[in-house]
Amino acid sequence: MKILLKGYYGFGNLGDDILMCTIYKVVKNRYPTAQFFIFSNYDTDLKGFNRQPDYNKYIHKLFGEQLTIINWTYRGEFDLVFDGGGGVYFDSQKRSKIRTLLNESLIRIGANHVYRFDKFIRWITGRKRHIRFKRRMGFGIGIGPYSRSSIMLYRHLVEIGSTDVLFVRDKTSLEFLNLINYVGVKGLCADVAFLWAAGLEKPVRAKPKEPIDKIGIILLDWPDGDDSRFSEFQKFADKQIDVGKSVTFFSFDENADKRYSSIFESKYNYEVWRPNDMTLNEFLATLSLQDILFSARAHGVIIGAIYGVPSVCIVVSPKLLEISKMIPLGTSIIGDHPTVAILEEELSKANLTYGEMLNGLRQNVLANVKLGLTSWELFSKEL
């Protein structure tokens, strides 16, 4: 049996690397003798590629074994294509009014009919898909948001419509499936990282100090390119360091966080996920020792929660709002352009309610782990 695992894999993003490892483990447990392939476009066939050619080979290191890594140029057929976790279906780009009208029509037509239409056009034009499959399934997928004039919507509707079973990670994604009249088997599940948490031997760190002493900050290169936010975090960090607090900045993606790294790496404690040079445990050891996280990355919030660290969610995208709903008792929410005053206010509030946040965090994590295991058991019946 040939199985292809698809996602945002091999790009050195910590959250997606955890999703990839978890999906591989649970699918392999179901099909132990299958031949597995990993889809990763991070190589010299990627348009505009100017990076280390063999970068994504760290996948072998994470798995502890050699698997076949393929990209979009591969031609062949699989028994199963498995989309494993992450927000792979979204597009915020804005195009013409004509595209808006087209997209409105596509949504009314529905994903499954769009897929059949695309399949028919390919048949009459003789353009076969590079990657063909007997079945396609997805678990832990996030869908949306899309701009009204998204150029990616057609392609994504084709992919969703070709999927036989699709379990999504949040209610907003499930609502989108209903909007596009998806007729496959669908369901709601937890983020795949909570399945990863279920397999950890010691997911909870040692009892943290009160008041908050260690502050972790997880930022990224802002989607709109506005670096002015960084100065507020610098001022905030400097003020905390001046009063004896420990402040550590974290980068979850060394390739995407170039501007972030150039500003912070030489001036502060700065931990970068470098999958070719370290293990997951080595990177997460420092993260797990923090008392609180200020995170602009969704999986920073989730991974922190798994290790018993409350978070302040910096809402740089709707995804952070969805994540905060998964962990409501152990998180707070701020906008994507916080001032020093706002950051200090959140820290003060967390100090006052820290014990309650920790207790609520444990409840939320246990509930999500239970949801993850229950939904996977239900999903596995379709495998």
ZINOR-V396042 format. One record per backbone hydrogen bond with DSSP energy under -0.5 kcal/mol. NH is the residue of the N-H (numbers start at 1). CO is the residue of the C=O. If there is no record, write none. Layout:
NH & CO
NH & CO
This chain:
3 & 1
3 & 35
4 & 80
5 & 3
5 & 37
6 & 4
6 & 82
9 & 7
9 & 39
14 & 12
14 & 252
17 & 13
18 & 14
19 & 15
20 & 16
21 & 17
22 & 18
23 & 19
24 & 20
25 & 21
26 & 22
27 & 23
28 & 24
29 & 25
30 & 26
31 & 27
34 & 31
35 & 1
36 & 34
37 & 3
38 & 68
39 & 5
40 & 38
40 & 70
43 & 41
46 & 43
49 & 46
55 & 52
56 & 42
57 & 54
58 & 55
59 & 56
60 & 57
61 & 57
62 & 58
63 & 59
64 & 60
65 & 60
67 & 65
68 & 36
69 & 67
70 & 38
70 & 68
74 & 71
76 & 130
78 & 132
79 & 2
80 & 2
81 & 135
82 & 4
82 & 80
83 & 81
83 & 137
84 & 6
84 & 82
85 & 83
85 & 139
86 & 140
88 & 86
89 & 142
90 & 88
91 & 145
100 & 96
101 & 97
102 & 98
103 & 99
104 & 100
105 & 101
106 & 102
107 & 103
108 & 104
109 & 105
110 & 106
111 & 180
114 & 110
115 & 111
116 & 112
117 & 113
118 & 114
119 & 115
120 & 116
121 & 117
122 & 118
123 & 119
124 & 120
125 & 121
126 & 122
127 & 122
128 & 126
132 & 76
132 & 130
134 & 78
135 & 79
137 & 81
138 & 165
139 & 83
140 & 167
141 & 167
142 & 86
144 & 89
147 & 91
150 & 147
156 & 152
157 & 153
158 & 154
159 & 155
160 & 156
161 & 157
162 & 158
163 & 160
164 & 136
165 & 136
166 & 185
167 & 138
168 & 166
168 & 187
169 & 141
174 & 170
175 & 171
176 & 172
177 & 173
178 & 174
179 & 175
180 & 176
181 & 178
182 & 177
185 & 164
187 & 166
189 & 168
194 & 191
195 & 192
196 & 192
197 & 193
198 & 194
199 & 195
199 & 196
200 & 197
205 & 307
215 & 213
215 & 246
216 & 214
216 & 292
217 & 248
218 & 294
219 & 217
219 & 250
222 & 220
225 & 222
227 & 225
229 & 226
230 & 227
231 & 227
231 & 228
232 & 228
232 & 229
233 & 229
234 & 230
235 & 231
236 & 232
237 & 233
238 & 234
239 & 235
240 & 236
241 & 237
242 & 238
243 & 239
244 & 241
245 & 240
246 & 213
247 & 245
248 & 215
249 & 269
250 & 217
251 & 271
254 & 12
254 & 273
257 & 253
261 & 257
262 & 258
263 & 259
264 & 260
265 & 261
267 & 264
268 & 264
269 & 247
271 & 249
273 & 251
274 & 272
275 & 273
277 & 274
278 & 274
283 & 279
284 & 280
285 & 281
286 & 282
286 & 283
287 & 283
288 & 284
289 & 285
289 & 286
290 & 287
291 & 214
292 & 214
293 & 310
294 & 216
295 & 293
295 & 312
296 & 218
300 & 297
301 & 297
302 & 298
303 & 299
304 & 300
305 & 301
306 & 302
307 & 303
308 & 305
309 & 304
310 & 291
310 & 308
311 & 330
312 & 293
313 & 311
313 & 332
314 & 295
314 & 312
315 & 313
315 & 334
316 & 314
320 & 317
321 & 317
322 & 318
323 & 319
324 & 320
325 & 321
326 & 322
326 & 323
327 & 323
328 & 325
330 & 327
332 & 311
334 & 313
343 & 339
344 & 340
345 & 341
346 & 342
347 & 343
348 & 344
349 & 345
350 & 346
351 & 347
352 & 348
353 & 349
354 & 351
357 & 353
358 & 354
359 & 355
360 & 356
361 & 357
362 & 358
363 & 359
364 & 360
365 & 361
366 & 362
367 & 363
368 & 364
369 & 365
370 & 366
371 & 367
372 & 368
373 & 369
374 & 370
375 & 371
376 & 372
377 & 373
378 & 374
379 & 375
380 & 376
381 & 377
381 & 378
382 & 379
383 & 380
